[in-house]
Amino acid sequence: MANLDDIDSHIVRVLRGDGRISNAELAVAVGLSPSACLRRVRLLERAGVIRGYAAIIHEGAPEDRLVVFTQITLDRQTEEYLNRFETAVCRCPEITDCHLMTGTADYLLKIEVKNAGDYERLHKEVLSRLPGVARIQSSFAIRAVVSRRPAR
């Protein structure tokens, strides 16, 4: 994250917890006037610190979905390979998070599917066909212990 002062950091923390908070409520939470708060939020948006706002959509109860963490290793780590892979990953709605990693795998994906059969379909039809993939290693989550995102 960019060099943020304490107030900007506080604004970001509050917005992470509730992206729909009104500017008036946000201003109170961070100790600013509404106009000063809005000005800082706009500056954070222009600087790319705040890149957007999203609704987290929940389809069914948490037990109605399976979370899979998948490590992907590419054939090559050239800029072209990385870009092609990342572009393709962004087209798959089941992949909720994708991180470029250090270590043995190049990427770590968080995938949410309905069940093991749905993951098998995704593995065959999507993951194994992603550009440049040399190895796929998946782990099924038993349960979330801590989640810093807003409740789903």
DSSP file with accessible surface (Angstrom, degrees, kcal/mol):
  #  RESIDUE AA STRUCTURE BP1 BP2  ACC     N-H-->O    O-->H-N    N-H-->O    O-->H-N    TCO  KAPPA ALPHA  PHI   PSI    X-CA   Y-CA   Z-CA
    1    1 A M              0   0  142      0, 0.0     3,-0.1     0, 0.0    48,-0.0   0.000 360.0 360.0 360.0 151.4    0.0    0.0    0.0
    2    2 A A        -     0   0   59      1,-0.2     2,-0.9    45,-0.0    46,-0.0  -0.069 360.0 -74.1 -62.4 168.7    1.2    3.6   -0.6
    3    3 A N        -     0   0  171      1,-0.0     2,-0.4     0, 0.0    -1,-0.2  -0.569  64.8-178.2 -69.1 105.7    2.6    5.7    2.2
    4    4 A L        -     0   0   35     -2,-0.9     2,-0.0    -3,-0.1    -1,-0.0  -0.860  22.2-131.6-109.2 142.5   -0.6    6.5    4.1
    5    5 A D     >  -     0   0   71     -2,-0.4     4,-2.5     1,-0.1     5,-0.2  -0.241  41.3 -90.7 -79.7 178.3   -0.9    8.6    7.2
    6    6 A D  H  > S+     0   0  143      1,-0.2     4,-2.1     2,-0.2     5,-0.1   0.880 126.2  49.7 -60.9 -38.3   -2.8    7.4   10.2
    7    7 A I  H  > S+     0   0   55      2,-0.2     4,-2.7     1,-0.2    -1,-0.2   0.941 111.3  47.8 -68.8 -45.5   -6.1    8.9    9.1
    8    8 A D  H  > S+     0   0   27      1,-0.2     4,-2.5     2,-0.2    -2,-0.2   0.921 112.1  50.6 -60.6 -41.9   -5.9    7.4    5.6
    9    9 A S  H  X S+     0   0   33     -4,-2.5     4,-2.4     1,-0.2    -1,-0.2   0.905 110.4  49.8 -61.4 -39.7   -5.0    4.0    7.0
   10   10 A H  H  X S+     0   0   62     -4,-2.1     4,-2.6    -5,-0.2     5,-0.2   0.916 108.8  52.0 -65.9 -43.0   -8.1    4.3    9.3
   11   11 A I  H  X S+     0   0    0     -4,-2.7     4,-2.7     1,-0.2     5,-0.2   0.942 110.7  48.4 -56.9 -46.8  -10.3    5.2    6.4
   12   12 A V  H  X S+     0   0   14     -4,-2.5     4,-2.2     1,-0.2    -2,-0.2   0.923 110.9  50.4 -62.4 -43.2   -9.1    2.2    4.5
   13   13 A R  H  X S+     0   0  144     -4,-2.4     4,-1.5     2,-0.2    -1,-0.2   0.928 112.1  46.8 -61.8 -44.1   -9.7   -0.1    7.5
   14   14 A V  H  X S+     0   0   29     -4,-2.6     4,-1.9     1,-0.2     3,-0.3   0.938 112.7  49.2 -64.8 -44.0  -13.2    1.2    8.0
   15   15 A L  H  < S+     0   0   23     -4,-2.7    -1,-0.2     1,-0.2    -2,-0.2   0.843 105.4  58.0 -66.4 -32.2  -14.0    0.8    4.3
   16   16 A R  H  < S+     0   0  160     -4,-2.2     3,-0.3    -5,-0.2    -1,-0.2   0.878 110.8  43.6 -61.7 -37.8  -12.7   -2.7    4.2
   17   17 A G  H  < S+     0   0   49     -4,-1.5    -2,-0.2    -3,-0.3     2,-0.2   0.821 135.8  10.0 -77.1 -30.8  -15.2   -3.6    6.9
   18   18 A D    ><  +     0   0   76     -4,-1.9     3,-1.4    -5,-0.1    -1,-0.3  -0.693  58.3 179.8-153.7  92.6  -18.1   -1.8    5.3
   19   19 A G  T 3  S+     0   0   37     -3,-0.3    -4,-0.1     1,-0.3    -3,-0.1   0.602  85.4  57.3 -70.5 -11.2  -17.7   -0.4    1.8
   20   20 A R  T 3  S+     0   0  230     -5,-0.1    -1,-0.3     2,-0.0     3,-0.1   0.337  73.6 130.3-101.9   7.4  -21.3    1.0    1.9
   21   21 A I    <   -     0   0   33     -3,-1.4     2,-0.1    -7,-0.1    -3,-0.0  -0.302  64.5-110.9 -60.2 140.6  -20.8    3.1    4.9
   22   22 A S     >  -     0   0   49      1,-0.1     4,-2.7     4,-0.0     5,-0.2  -0.370  20.4-116.9 -70.3 156.4  -22.0    6.7    4.3
   23   23 A N  H  > S+     0   0   46      1,-0.2     4,-2.8     2,-0.2     5,-0.2   0.895 116.4  54.9 -60.5 -37.7  -19.5    9.4    4.1
   24   24 A A  H  > S+     0   0   55      2,-0.2     4,-1.9     1,-0.2    -1,-0.2   0.929 110.9  44.0 -62.4 -44.3  -21.1   11.1    7.2
   25   25 A E  H  > S+     0   0  112      2,-0.2     4,-2.4     1,-0.2    -2,-0.2   0.897 113.6  51.2 -67.1 -39.6  -20.6    7.8    9.2
   26   26 A L  H  X S+     0   0    4     -4,-2.7     4,-2.0     2,-0.2    -2,-0.2   0.920 107.6  53.3 -62.4 -43.4  -17.1    7.3    7.9
   27   27 A A  H  X>S+     0   0    1     -4,-2.8     5,-2.5     1,-0.2     4,-1.0   0.918 110.5  46.6 -59.4 -43.5  -16.2   10.9    8.9
   28   28 A V  H ><5S+     0   0  121     -4,-1.9     3,-0.6     1,-0.2    -1,-0.2   0.933 110.5  53.7 -63.6 -43.7  -17.4   10.3   12.4
   29   29 A A  H 3<5S+     0   0   47     -4,-2.4    -1,-0.2     1,-0.2    -2,-0.2   0.832 118.0  34.9 -62.3 -33.0  -15.5    7.0   12.6
   30   30 A V  H 3<5S-     0   0   14     -4,-2.0    -1,-0.2    -5,-0.1    -2,-0.2   0.430 112.9-112.5-104.6  -1.0  -12.2    8.6   11.6
   31   31 A G  T <<5S+     0   0   65     -4,-1.0     2,-0.3    -3,-0.6    -3,-0.2   0.858  73.1 119.6  77.7  37.6  -12.6   11.9   13.3
   32   32 A L      < -     0   0   39     -5,-2.5    -1,-0.3    -6,-0.2    -2,-0.1  -0.848  68.7 -98.9-124.3 165.8  -12.9   14.2   10.3
   33   33 A S     >  -     0   0   58     -2,-0.3     4,-2.6     1,-0.1     5,-0.2  -0.466  42.6-110.3 -73.6 155.6  -15.5   16.6    8.9
   34   34 A P  H  > S+     0   0   72      0, 0.0     4,-2.6     0, 0.0     5,-0.2   0.904 118.2  49.7 -56.8 -40.0  -17.6   15.1    6.1
   35   35 A S  H  > S+     0   0   76      2,-0.2     4,-2.2     1,-0.2     5,-0.2   0.925 112.4  46.2 -68.2 -41.0  -16.0   17.3    3.5
   36   36 A A  H  > S+     0   0   16      2,-0.2     4,-2.2     1,-0.2    -1,-0.2   0.902 113.5  50.5 -66.3 -38.3  -12.4   16.5    4.6
   37   37 A C  H  X S+     0   0    0     -4,-2.6     4,-2.5     2,-0.2    -2,-0.2   0.944 110.6  47.9 -64.3 -47.6  -13.3   12.8    4.7
   38   38 A L  H  X S+     0   0   64     -4,-2.6     4,-2.6    -5,-0.2     5,-0.2   0.906 109.7  53.6 -61.6 -39.9  -14.8   12.8    1.2
   39   39 A R  H  X S+     0   0  150     -4,-2.2     4,-2.1     1,-0.2    -1,-0.2   0.932 110.6  46.6 -60.7 -44.5  -11.7   14.7   -0.1
   40   40 A R  H  X S+     0   0   61     -4,-2.2     4,-2.5     2,-0.2    -2,-0.2   0.906 110.9  51.6 -66.3 -40.5   -9.4   12.1    1.4
   41   41 A V  H  X S+     0   0    8     -4,-2.5     4,-2.4     2,-0.2    -2,-0.2   0.940 110.1  49.5 -61.6 -45.1  -11.5    9.2    0.0
   42   42 A R  H  X S+     0   0  108     -4,-2.6     4,-2.7     1,-0.2    -1,-0.2   0.900 110.9  50.0 -61.4 -39.7  -11.4   10.7   -3.5
   43   43 A L  H  X S+     0   0   94     -4,-2.1     4,-2.3     2,-0.2     6,-0.2   0.906 109.8  50.6 -65.5 -39.9   -7.6   11.2   -3.2
   44   44 A L  H  <>S+     0   0    8     -4,-2.5     5,-1.6     2,-0.2     6,-1.6   0.886 111.6  48.6 -64.0 -37.7   -7.2    7.5   -2.2
   45   45 A E  H ><5S+     0   0   54     -4,-2.4     3,-1.2     4,-0.2    -2,-0.2   0.945 112.0  47.7 -66.1 -47.6   -9.4    6.5   -5.1
   46   46 A R  H 3<5S+     0   0  183     -4,-2.7    -2,-0.2     1,-0.3    -1,-0.2   0.859 109.9  53.3 -62.5 -34.7   -7.3    8.6   -7.6
   47   47 A A  T 3<5S-     0   0   75     -4,-2.3    -1,-0.3    -5,-0.2    -2,-0.2   0.567 115.0-117.4 -77.5  -8.7   -4.0    7.3   -6.2
   48   48 A G  T < 5S+     0   0   39     -3,-1.2    -3,-0.2    -4,-0.4     3,-0.1   0.532  85.2 117.1  84.0   5.4   -5.3    3.7   -6.7
   49   49 A V  S   <S+     0   0   34     -5,-1.6     2,-0.8     1,-0.3    -4,-0.2   0.945  82.7  41.7 -67.7 -46.7   -5.2    2.8   -3.1
   50   50 A I  S    S+     0   0   21     -6,-1.6    -2,-0.3    -9,-0.2    -1,-0.3  -0.902  74.3 175.7 -97.8 110.3   -9.0    2.3   -3.3
   51   51 A R        -     0   0  231     -2,-0.8     2,-0.3     1,-0.3    -1,-0.1   0.550  55.8 -47.5 -95.2 -10.5   -9.5    0.5   -6.6
   52   52 A G        -     0   0   52      2,-0.0     2,-0.4    -4,-0.0    -1,-0.3  -0.945  49.8-100.2 163.8 178.6  -13.2   -0.1   -6.4
   53   53 A Y        -     0   0  116     -2,-0.3     2,-0.3    -3,-0.1    -3,-0.0  -0.969  34.9-174.0-129.3 142.8  -16.1   -1.3   -4.3
   54   54 A A        -     0   0   97     -2,-0.4     2,-0.5     2,-0.0   -35,-0.2  -0.973  25.1-127.4-139.9 153.4  -17.8   -4.7   -4.6
   55   55 A A        -     0   0   80     -2,-0.3     2,-0.8   -36,-0.0    -2,-0.0  -0.854  23.9-139.1 -94.6 132.0  -20.8   -6.6   -3.3
   56   56 A I        -     0   0   73     -2,-0.5     2,-0.5    95,-0.1    -2,-0.0  -0.849  22.2-151.4 -93.1 111.4  -19.8  -10.0   -1.9
   57   57 A I        -     0   0  119     -2,-0.8     2,-0.6    95,-0.1    95,-0.1  -0.724   6.9-159.1 -91.9 129.0  -22.6  -12.3   -3.1
   58   58 A H        -     0   0   68     -2,-0.5     2,-0.8     0, 0.0     3,-0.1  -0.934   3.9-167.8-110.6 121.4  -23.5  -15.3   -1.1
   59   59 A E        -     0   0  162     -2,-0.6     2,-0.1     2,-0.1    -2,-0.0  -0.833  62.1 -32.4-110.3  90.9  -25.2  -18.1   -2.8
   60   60 A G  S    S-     0   0   40     -2,-0.8     5,-0.0     3,-0.0    -1,-0.0  -0.222  99.0 -35.6  93.0 178.6  -26.5  -20.4   -0.1
   61   61 A A    >   -     0   0   29      1,-0.1     3,-2.7    -3,-0.1     4,-0.1  -0.349  61.4-107.7 -73.4 154.7  -25.2  -21.3    3.3
   62   62 A P  G >  S+     0   0   74      0, 0.0     3,-1.4     0, 0.0    -1,-0.1   0.848 121.3  58.5 -53.2 -34.3  -21.4  -21.6    3.8
   63   63 A E  G 3  S+     0   0  152      1,-0.3    -2,-0.0     3,-0.0    -3,-0.0   0.609  92.4  70.9 -72.5  -8.3  -21.7  -25.3    4.1
   64   64 A D  G <  S+     0   0   96     -3,-2.7     2,-0.3    51,-0.0    -1,-0.3   0.339  97.1  57.9 -88.0   7.3  -23.2  -25.3    0.6
   65   65 A R  S <  S-     0   0   69     -3,-1.4     2,-0.4    -4,-0.1    49,-0.2  -0.962  71.1-139.7-136.5 157.0  -19.9  -24.4   -1.0
   66   66 A L  E     -A  113   0A  38     47,-4.0    47,-2.6    -2,-0.3     2,-0.5  -0.952  12.7-149.9-116.3 130.3  -16.4  -25.9   -1.1
   67   67 A V  E     -A  112   0A  24     -2,-0.4    74,-3.0    74,-0.4     2,-0.4  -0.896  16.1-174.7-102.9 129.3  -13.3  -23.8   -0.9
   68   68 A V  E     -AB 111 140A   0     43,-2.9    43,-2.9    -2,-0.5     2,-0.6  -0.985  15.6-152.9-126.1 131.0  -10.3  -25.1   -2.7
   69   69 A F  E     -AB 110 139A  81     70,-3.0    70,-2.7    -2,-0.4     2,-0.5  -0.925  20.3-169.5-102.6 123.3   -6.8  -23.6   -2.6
   70   70 A T  E     -AB 109 138A   0     39,-2.5    39,-3.1    -2,-0.6     2,-0.5  -0.964  13.7-152.5-122.5 126.0   -4.9  -24.4   -5.7
   71   71 A Q  E     -AB 108 137A  65     66,-3.5    66,-2.5    -2,-0.5     2,-0.5  -0.836  15.1-162.5 -94.7 131.3   -1.2  -23.9   -6.4
   72   72 A I  E     -AB 107 136A   0     35,-2.6    35,-2.2    -2,-0.5    34,-1.7  -0.964   7.2-166.5-117.7 130.6   -0.3  -23.4  -10.0
   73   73 A T  E     - B   0 135A  21     62,-2.5    61,-3.3    -2,-0.5    62,-2.0  -0.963  15.9-145.9-113.3 130.8    3.2  -23.7  -11.5
   74   74 A L  E     - B   0 133A   4     -2,-0.5    59,-0.2    59,-0.3    58,-0.1  -0.573  20.4-121.4 -93.1 159.4    3.8  -22.4  -15.0
   75   75 A D  S    S+     0   0   99     57,-3.0     2,-0.3    -2,-0.2    -1,-0.1   0.888  99.0   8.1 -60.2 -42.4    6.1  -23.7  -17.7
   76   76 A R        -     0   0  143     56,-0.3    -1,-0.2     2,-0.1    58,-0.0  -0.970  61.5-141.4-139.9 156.3    7.9  -20.4  -17.7
   77   77 A Q        +     0   0  107     -2,-0.3     2,-0.1    -3,-0.1    -2,-0.0  -0.107  52.5 137.0-111.9  37.0    7.9  -17.2  -15.7
   78   78 A T     >  -     0   0   63      1,-0.1     4,-2.7     4,-0.0     5,-0.2  -0.388  68.7-110.3 -77.3 160.6    8.2  -14.7  -18.5
   79   79 A E  H  > S+     0   0  147      1,-0.2     4,-2.7     2,-0.2     5,-0.2   0.900 119.5  53.8 -57.9 -39.6    6.1  -11.6  -18.5
   80   80 A E  H  > S+     0   0  121      2,-0.2     4,-2.5     1,-0.2    -1,-0.2   0.938 110.3  45.6 -61.9 -46.1    4.2  -12.9  -21.5
   81   81 A Y  H  > S+     0   0   37      2,-0.2     4,-2.4     1,-0.2     5,-0.2   0.925 113.9  49.0 -63.4 -45.3    3.3  -16.2  -19.7
   82   82 A L  H  X S+     0   0   34     -4,-2.7     4,-2.8     1,-0.2     5,-0.2   0.935 112.9  47.4 -61.1 -45.6    2.3  -14.4  -16.5
   83   83 A N  H  X S+     0   0   75     -4,-2.7     4,-2.4    -5,-0.2     5,-0.2   0.914 112.2  48.8 -63.5 -43.8    0.1  -11.9  -18.4
   84   84 A R  H  X S+     0   0  105     -4,-2.5     4,-2.0    -5,-0.2    -1,-0.2   0.928 114.0  46.7 -62.2 -43.7   -1.6  -14.7  -20.5
   85   85 A F  H  X S+     0   0    0     -4,-2.4     4,-2.5    -5,-0.2    -2,-0.2   0.952 113.1  48.0 -63.0 -48.8   -2.3  -16.7  -17.3
   86   86 A E  H  X S+     0   0   68     -4,-2.8     4,-1.8     1,-0.2    -1,-0.2   0.887 110.3  52.1 -63.1 -38.9   -3.6  -13.8  -15.3
   87   87 A T  H  X S+     0   0   73     -4,-2.4     4,-0.5    -5,-0.2    -1,-0.2   0.933 112.1  46.2 -62.2 -43.3   -5.9  -12.7  -18.1
   88   88 A A  H >< S+     0   0   14     -4,-2.0     3,-1.2     1,-0.2     4,-0.2   0.902 109.2  54.5 -67.7 -40.0   -7.4  -16.2  -18.4
   89   89 A V  H >< S+     0   0    6     -4,-2.5     3,-1.9     1,-0.3     6,-0.2   0.885 100.0  61.3 -61.5 -38.2   -7.8  -16.5  -14.6
   90   90 A C  H 3< S+     0   0  113     -4,-1.8    -1,-0.3     1,-0.3    -2,-0.2   0.712  97.0  60.6 -64.2 -17.1   -9.8  -13.3  -14.5
   91   91 A R  T << S+     0   0  184     -3,-1.2    -1,-0.3    -4,-0.5    -2,-0.2   0.510  86.5  85.5 -86.7  -5.5  -12.4  -14.8  -16.8
   92   92 A C    X   -     0   0   10     -3,-1.9     3,-1.4    -4,-0.2    -1,-0.1  -0.848  59.2-165.5-103.9 108.1  -13.2  -17.7  -14.3
   93   93 A P  T 3  S+     0   0  110      0, 0.0    -1,-0.1     0, 0.0    19,-0.1   0.761  85.3  64.6 -66.5 -22.8  -15.9  -16.6  -11.8
   94   94 A E  T 3  S+     0   0   45     17,-0.1    18,-2.5     1,-0.1     2,-0.9   0.746  84.6  82.6 -71.6 -21.7  -15.2  -19.6   -9.5
   95   95 A I  E <   +C  111   0A  18     -3,-1.4    16,-0.2    -6,-0.2     3,-0.1  -0.753  56.3 173.7 -84.4 107.1  -11.7  -18.2   -8.9
   96   96 A T  E     +     0   0A  50     14,-2.2     2,-0.3    -2,-0.9    -1,-0.2   0.719  64.4  19.9 -89.6 -24.5  -12.3  -15.7   -6.1
   97   97 A D  E     -C  110   0A  30     13,-1.4    13,-2.5     2,-0.0     2,-0.4  -0.995  58.7-174.4-144.9 144.6   -8.7  -14.8   -5.4
   98   98 A C  E     -C  109   0A  48     -2,-0.3     2,-0.4    11,-0.2    11,-0.2  -0.975   8.2-174.6-141.5 125.3   -5.4  -15.1   -7.3
   99   99 A H  E     -C  108   0A  99      9,-2.3     9,-2.4    -2,-0.4     2,-0.4  -0.979  24.4-133.7-125.1 130.7   -2.0  -14.3   -5.9
  100  100 A L  E     -C  107   0A 103     -2,-0.4     2,-0.3     7,-0.2     7,-0.3  -0.686  41.3-163.2 -75.0 130.6    1.4  -14.3   -7.6
  101  101 A M        -     0   0   80      5,-3.2     2,-0.2    -2,-0.4    -1,-0.0  -0.751  24.7-134.8-120.5 162.2    3.7  -16.1   -5.1
  102  102 A T  S    S+     0   0  137     -2,-0.3     3,-0.4     2,-0.0     2,-0.3  -0.646  72.2  45.1 -98.7 167.4    7.3  -16.7   -4.2
  103  103 A G  S    S-     0   0   70     -2,-0.2    -2,-0.1     1,-0.2     0, 0.0  -0.675 114.7 -24.5 102.1-152.2    8.4  -20.3   -3.5
  104  104 A T  S    S+     0   0  115     -2,-0.3     2,-0.3   -31,-0.0    -1,-0.2   0.814 122.9  53.2 -75.8 -32.2    7.6  -23.5   -5.3
  105  105 A A        -     0   0    7     -3,-0.4   -32,-0.2     1,-0.1     3,-0.1  -0.761  67.5-147.6-103.6 152.2    4.4  -22.4   -7.0
  106  106 A D  S    S+     0   0   20    -34,-1.7    -5,-3.2    -2,-0.3     2,-0.3   0.829  81.0  22.7 -84.0 -36.2    3.9  -19.4   -9.1
  107  107 A Y  E     -AC  72 100A   2    -35,-2.2   -35,-2.6    -7,-0.3     2,-0.5  -0.972  57.8-154.2-134.1 149.3    0.2  -18.7   -8.2
  108  108 A L  E     -AC  71  99A  47     -9,-2.4    -9,-2.3    -2,-0.3     2,-0.4  -0.991  20.5-166.6-120.5 122.5   -2.1  -19.5   -5.3
  109  109 A L  E     -AC  70  98A   1    -39,-3.1   -39,-2.5    -2,-0.5     2,-0.6  -0.878  14.7-151.3-109.0 140.7   -5.8  -19.5   -6.3
  110  110 A K  E     -AC  69  97A  35    -13,-2.5   -14,-2.2    -2,-0.4   -13,-1.4  -0.964  24.0-173.4-106.4 124.8   -8.8  -19.5   -4.0
  111  111 A I  E     -AC  68  95A   0    -43,-2.9   -43,-2.9    -2,-0.6     2,-0.5  -0.951  14.2-160.2-123.6 135.3  -11.7  -21.3   -5.7
  112  112 A E  E     +A   67   0A  30    -18,-2.5     2,-0.3    -2,-0.4   -45,-0.2  -0.979  23.0 159.4-118.9 122.8  -15.3  -21.7   -4.5
  113  113 A V  E     -A   66   0A   6    -47,-2.6   -47,-4.0    -2,-0.5     3,-0.1  -0.829  48.4-111.5-133.4 171.1  -17.4  -24.4   -6.0
  114  114 A K  S    S-     0   0  153     -2,-0.3     2,-0.3   -49,-0.2   -47,-0.1   0.872  86.7 -30.3 -73.5 -39.7  -20.6  -26.3   -5.1
  115  115 A N  S  > S-     0   0   86    -49,-0.1     4,-2.0   -50,-0.1    -1,-0.2  -0.942  74.4 -74.8-164.8-178.6  -18.9  -29.7   -4.4
  116  116 A A  H  > S+     0   0   62     -2,-0.3     4,-2.6     1,-0.2     5,-0.1   0.864 126.3  54.4 -62.3 -37.4  -16.1  -32.0   -5.3
  117  117 A G  H  > S+     0   0   41      2,-0.2     4,-2.2     1,-0.2    -1,-0.2   0.893 106.9  50.8 -63.7 -38.8  -17.8  -32.9   -8.6
  118  118 A D  H  > S+     0   0   30      2,-0.2     4,-2.4     1,-0.2    -2,-0.2   0.893 110.5  49.6 -65.4 -38.1  -18.0  -29.3   -9.6
  119  119 A Y  H  X S+     0   0   14     -4,-2.0     4,-3.1     2,-0.2    -2,-0.2   0.919 107.6  54.0 -66.8 -40.0  -14.3  -28.9   -8.8
  120  120 A E  H  X S+     0   0  107     -4,-2.6     4,-2.4     2,-0.2     5,-0.2   0.935 109.7  48.0 -59.4 -43.0  -13.5  -31.9  -10.9
  121  121 A R  H  X S+     0   0   75     -4,-2.2     4,-3.1     1,-0.2     5,-0.3   0.948 112.7  48.1 -61.3 -46.3  -15.3  -30.3  -13.8
  122  122 A L  H  X>S+     0   0    0     -4,-2.4     4,-2.5     1,-0.2     5,-2.0   0.906 110.8  51.8 -62.1 -41.0  -13.5  -27.0  -13.3
  123  123 A H  H  <>S+     0   0   64     -4,-3.1     5,-2.4     3,-0.2    -1,-0.2   0.939 116.6  39.1 -60.9 -47.7  -10.2  -28.8  -13.1
  124  124 A K  H  <5S+     0   0  121     -4,-2.4    -2,-0.2    -5,-0.2    -1,-0.2   0.912 125.9  34.1 -69.2 -45.6  -10.8  -30.6  -16.4
  125  125 A E  H  <5S+     0   0  105     -4,-3.1    -3,-0.2    -5,-0.2    -2,-0.2   0.723 135.1   9.3 -88.0 -23.8  -12.4  -27.8  -18.3
  126  126 A V  T >X5S+     0   0   40     -4,-2.5     3,-1.0    -5,-0.3     4,-0.5   0.729 121.0  46.7-122.1 -63.1  -10.6  -24.7  -17.0
  127  127 A L  G >4<S+     0   0    0     -5,-2.0     3,-1.4     1,-0.3    -4,-0.2   0.908 113.3  48.2 -59.1 -47.0   -7.6  -25.1  -14.7
  128  128 A S  G 34<S+     0   0   61     -5,-2.4    -1,-0.3    -6,-0.3    -4,-0.1   0.686 113.5  50.6 -69.3 -13.5   -5.8  -27.7  -16.9
  129  129 A R  G <4 S+     0   0  182     -3,-1.0    -1,-0.3    -6,-0.2    -2,-0.2   0.388  78.8 120.4-103.8   0.9   -6.4  -25.5  -20.0
  130  130 A L  S X< S-     0   0   14     -3,-1.4     3,-1.5    -4,-0.5   -45,-0.1  -0.403  78.9 -90.1 -64.0 144.0   -5.1  -22.3  -18.5
  131  131 A P  T 3  S+     0   0   31      0, 0.0    -1,-0.1     0, 0.0    -2,-0.1  -0.305 103.3   2.5 -62.7 131.2   -2.1  -21.0  -20.6
  132  132 A G  T 3  S+     0   0   12      1,-0.2   -57,-3.0   -58,-0.1     2,-0.3   0.495  82.6 157.9  80.4   6.8    1.3  -22.2  -19.5
  133  133 A V  E <   +B   74   0A  29     -3,-1.5   -59,-0.3   -59,-0.2    -1,-0.2  -0.483  11.7 165.6 -73.0 125.7    0.2  -24.5  -16.7
  134  134 A A  E     +     0   0A  57    -61,-3.3     2,-0.3     1,-0.3   -60,-0.2   0.733  66.9  14.3-103.3 -35.8    2.8  -27.1  -15.9
  135  135 A R  E     -B   73   0A 109    -62,-2.0   -62,-2.5     2,-0.0     2,-0.4  -0.999  55.2-165.3-147.6 141.9    1.5  -28.3  -12.5
  136  136 A I  E     +B   72   0A  39     -2,-0.3     2,-0.4   -64,-0.2   -64,-0.2  -0.995   9.1 178.6-126.2 127.9   -1.7  -28.0  -10.4
  137  137 A Q  E     -B   71   0A  95    -66,-2.5   -66,-3.5    -2,-0.4     2,-0.3  -0.984  10.8-169.4-131.7 122.4   -1.8  -28.9   -6.7
  138  138 A S  E     -B   70   0A  37     -2,-0.4     2,-0.4   -68,-0.3   -68,-0.2  -0.861  12.3-169.0-118.1 147.2   -5.1  -28.5   -4.8
  139  139 A S  E     -B   69   0A  66    -70,-2.7   -70,-3.0    -2,-0.3     2,-0.5  -1.000  19.3-136.7-131.9 133.2   -6.1  -28.6   -1.2
  140  140 A F  E     -B   68   0A 100     -2,-0.4     2,-0.2   -72,-0.2   -72,-0.2  -0.766  21.8-127.4 -91.6 129.6   -9.7  -28.7    0.0
  141  141 A A        -     0   0   33    -74,-3.0   -74,-0.4    -2,-0.5     3,-0.1  -0.539  12.5-161.4 -75.9 138.4  -10.4  -26.4    3.0
  142  142 A I  S    S-     0   0  169      1,-0.4     2,-0.3    -2,-0.2    -1,-0.2   0.909  70.1 -32.5 -82.9 -48.8  -12.1  -28.0    6.0
  143  143 A R        -     0   0  184    -76,-0.0     2,-0.4   -80,-0.0    -1,-0.4  -0.963  62.8-100.3-164.8 157.7  -13.4  -24.8    7.5
  144  144 A A        -     0   0   83     -2,-0.3     3,-0.1     1,-0.2    -3,-0.0  -0.691  27.7-178.5 -84.0 132.1  -12.4  -21.1    7.8
  145  145 A V  S    S+     0   0  118      1,-0.4     2,-0.4    -2,-0.4    -1,-0.2   0.825  74.5  11.8 -95.2 -43.7  -10.9  -20.2   11.1
  146  146 A V        +     0   0   93      0, 0.0    -1,-0.4     0, 0.0     2,-0.4  -0.999  61.1 177.3-135.8 135.0  -10.4  -16.5   10.4
  147  147 A S        -     0   0   71     -2,-0.4    -3,-0.0    -3,-0.1     4,-0.0  -0.948  11.7-168.0-137.8 117.5  -11.7  -14.4    7.6
  148  148 A R        +     0   0  222     -2,-0.4     3,-0.1     2,-0.0    -1,-0.1   0.522  62.9  94.4 -84.9  -5.2  -11.0  -10.7    7.6
  149  149 A R  S    S-     0   0  103      1,-0.1     3,-0.1     3,-0.0  -132,-0.1  -0.476  94.0 -81.2 -79.7 159.8  -13.5  -10.0    4.9
  150  150 A P        -     0   0   51      0, 0.0    -1,-0.1     0, 0.0  -132,-0.1  -0.212  61.9 -84.4 -57.5 151.2  -17.1   -8.9    5.8
  151  151 A A              0   0  106      1,-0.1   -95,-0.1    -3,-0.1    -3,-0.0  -0.257 360.0 360.0 -57.7 141.9  -19.4  -11.7    6.8
  152  152 A R              0   0   80     -3,-0.1    -1,-0.1   -95,-0.1   -95,-0.1  -0.495 360.0 360.0 -93.1 360.0  -21.0  -13.3    3.8
